[in-house]
């Protein structure tokens, strides 16, 4: 997503305009990503906000602040997970009582597998962002839906009733089905 970005003042103002529902949503996303990031949910959210207002992370003008901050937290958690090395355990290890204890060693994906997975995820994200570039409502719905938010949370976040929710959901589904009639192929 290259293009115009919010300057530091605009980013700060966009963060200040977040509603209490938005903050609730951000905290929920923070709880989802905190374990993988190796920190507390509020610390992860605070880091995402700080990186944004300090200019470390730049929010594109066409993107709402809420999904951008969720993306920053997700990115931090993903980066932390990829840096974790599994602990190797000897097959002949014994515990304190002298009993045999064996813990299976985690298998680590190869660099090539990680690269391919990242490319595929990036391609999917870019395709969906391009598909809904002119529809902020559908974009918010899609990212919230993909983050497993409940219907009620999505309706509250977007500020719509049940009928409008169903309309947005149908529009998103039909747009994706029309763009990818055979499903996603990488």
PyMOL commands that set and color helices and strands:
alter all, ss='L'
color gray80, all
select helices_A, chain A and resi 8-16+20-37+41-53+65-83+111-131+136-146+151-158+162-179
alter helices_A, ss='H'
color red, helices_A
deselect
rebuild
show_as cartoon
